[in-house]
Amino acid sequence: MELNKNNLHDLRQEYRAAQLSEKDVESNPILQFGKWFSAAIDAQLYEPNVMTLATADRFGKPSARIVLLKEFDEHGFVFYTNYESKKGQDLIENPQAALVFFWPELERQVRIEGIVSKVDKETSAKYFHSRPTGSQIGAMASPQSRVLESRESLEEKVSSLTKEYENKEVPHPEHWGGYLIEPMHIEFWQGRQSRLHDRISYDLVDGSWIINRLAP
C-alpha cells in the first residue's frame, strides 16, 4: 500500500475491551499498577515490562527510549543501564523522568512521572550477576551512546572480555547499575469508544495519594 496523508488519517481503532472507574481502582497506585501488570502477564503479552523512558537534560531538551522494568514496589520503579549513557547524563543534570507502558492488546496505558535516584551498589551488583554471562560482557564492552569506530571494534572487545573471563565471575562495572523512579504522578488510561477514554490519575500530595478523573 502506498503511504499518503489519507492513509494516516484513516488509521484508527475503536476500543471496547473494558472500562475504568475511580470507584473500582485501588487507593494506592502501586497496587493498581500491580493488578494491571499481572493482567498483562496473564494475557501472555510480549514483554509486558517494556516501557518508554523519557528524560531531559539541563536545558530541558527531551530524549526518549525503550527500557525494561526490572523491579517495582512501594518505593517505585527500577530499571538498569549504563550510568555513562545519554539517559545517565540526563539524569545527572535533571534527576526527573517519565515512564509510559502501553499494552495495546488490553487497550491500556500507564504514565508515571517522578524523581530519580541510583539504587545501592549491592542491589545493582546482585542483579548484574543474575544476568546471562553474555549480557554481563556486553555491559562491560559497550561505551553506551558514544560513537563507535565500527561494529567490528565492539565485537573484538566482546571477544577479548569473553576470553578474559572464561570460567571466572565477570566483575560488576562501576558505570553500570540501577535507577529508582519514585513516582509523584501516575495515570491509568483505559481505551473507550469514540475516543472517550477513561483516565484515572494519582498525585502524591503531602504523603497521600489524591485520585482524580481526567478528561479524555
N, C-alpha and C positions, 0 to 999 in steps of 0.2 A: 504494500500500500504506500502510495506517495504521501509523504507527510506535508501537511499545509495547515494554515491557521484554522480552517474549518474542522479538520480532523481533531485538533486540540480542543476546540470549543465543544465538540460533541462527546468528548471523553468524560463520562460521569457514571456514578454508581449510586443506586438507592440503597440506603442502609435500613435493614429491618430486623436485625438479629436480636436486639434486646433494648431495654431502656434502663435509665439510671435515675433514681430518686434520692434526694437528700435524706429522706426518711429511712432509707434502706442501707445507707453506707455506714461503715464503722466510724466511731468518733475519733479514732486515730488513723491518719492516712497511711502509716506504715502497715497497719493491719489490713487496711483496704487494699494496699498495693500487694500484700501477700496473697490475698484472695484472688486478685486478678492474675498475678504471676502464676499461681498454682493452676488456675484455669487455662492459662496459655500452655503450661507444661502438659496438663491433662489432654489438651486438644492436639498434642504432638506437633506443635508449630516448630518450624525450622529455626533453631537458635533463638528462643524467646528472650534470651538475655542480651540480644543485640540492642544497642542504644546509640542515639546520636549525642555526642558531647560537644557543646558549644562553649568556647572561651573567648576572651577578648584581651588584647594587650593594653599597655598603659595609656594608649591613645584612644582606646575604645574600638579599635579595628577588630571585627569579629572573625572567628575561624571555627569551622565545624568538621567533625569526622565521626566515623563509626568506631565504637569500642565495645567491650563486653563487660557487663555487670558480673562481678565475681562474689560479692557478699552484700547482704543488706540486713539491718536490724534496727532497733530503736534509735541508734546513733546516726544512721544514714546509709549511703550507698557507696560501695567501694569498687574501683577499677584499678588496674595495674598498667604501668607503662614505663618508658624511658624518661627520667626526670630532665634530661637534656634535650628532649624533643621540642617541637613548636608548641605543643599544648603545655609542656612543662615550663617553658619560658613564659608563656602567657600567664600561667598560674603563679609564677613568682611575682610578676608585675601587677596582677589583678586576681587575687585568690577568690574569685567567684565563678560559678559555672551554671550551665543549664543542661538538663538531660531530656531526651524525648524517646519514649518507647512507642512503637506503632505495631499493633497486631491486627493486620487487615482482615484476617480470617474471622476474628471476633468483633471486628468493627470498633476497635478500642485504641485509645491513645492515652499515654500518661506523660505529663510535663512536670519537671522538677527543677526548682531553682534554689541555690543555696551557697553556703560558704565552704571553701575547700581547704583541707589541710592534709599533710602527709600522714599515713599510718606509721606506726612504730616499726623500727628496723627488724625486730624479731618476727612480727607478723608478715612483713614483706619477704623475709628470708624463708620462712616456713612455706609460704605459697610458692615462691620461686622454685624450691626444691620439690614441690609436688607436681611441677610441670614435666612434660616429656623432655628427655635429655636434649633432643633437637631444638626445642623451644628455648631451653636454657642457653644453649650455644648461640642460637640466633640473637638472643637478647644481649649477649656479650659482644657479638661480632658487629652488630648493626649500629652505626652512628646515626640514629633515627633523625630524620628531617634534614640531614646535611647532604650536600651534593656529593655523589659517588663518582669516582673516576670511571668505573664501569661495573656491570653486573659481575664480571669475572673477578674483579678485585674483592667483592664481597664474598663470593663463593670460595675464593682462595683463603680468606680469613676464617670462614666457617670450617673449611677442611683442616686448616692448621690447628684451630682450637679443638676440633674433634679428636685429632691425633694426640694433642697435648693432654686432654682429659679422659682419654680412653681408660676405662676401669677405675676412674677417680671421680670424686664428687666435684661438680662444677661449682666454683665459688660464686656466692651471691654478689653481683656487681653493686657498688655503691650508688651508681647512677640509675638504678632500676628499682622500682617499688610501687607501693600503692598510694592512692589518694582517697580520702573520705569526703564525700559531699554531704554536709549537714543541711538538710532541707529547711528552707524558710517558707516555701510556697510549693504546693503540689496540686495539680489539676487532673481530674479524671474525665475523659471525654468518651462518650458512647454515641456512635453514629445513629442518626434517626432519619426518617423520611423527610423529603423536601428541604434538606439541609437544616432542619430544626433540631440540631443535635443537643444532647444532654451534656452539660458541663458543670461539674461539681468541684469547687476549689476549697483548699485548706490553706489558711495563713497562720503562721505562728506569731501570736501576739502575747507578750508578757508571759511566755512559757505555756500558753494554752493554744489549742488549735481552734480557729474560727472557721466554720463551714458556711459557704455561700453557693448559690446557683448563679452561673454566669449566662448571659445571653449568648446564643449560638452565633 
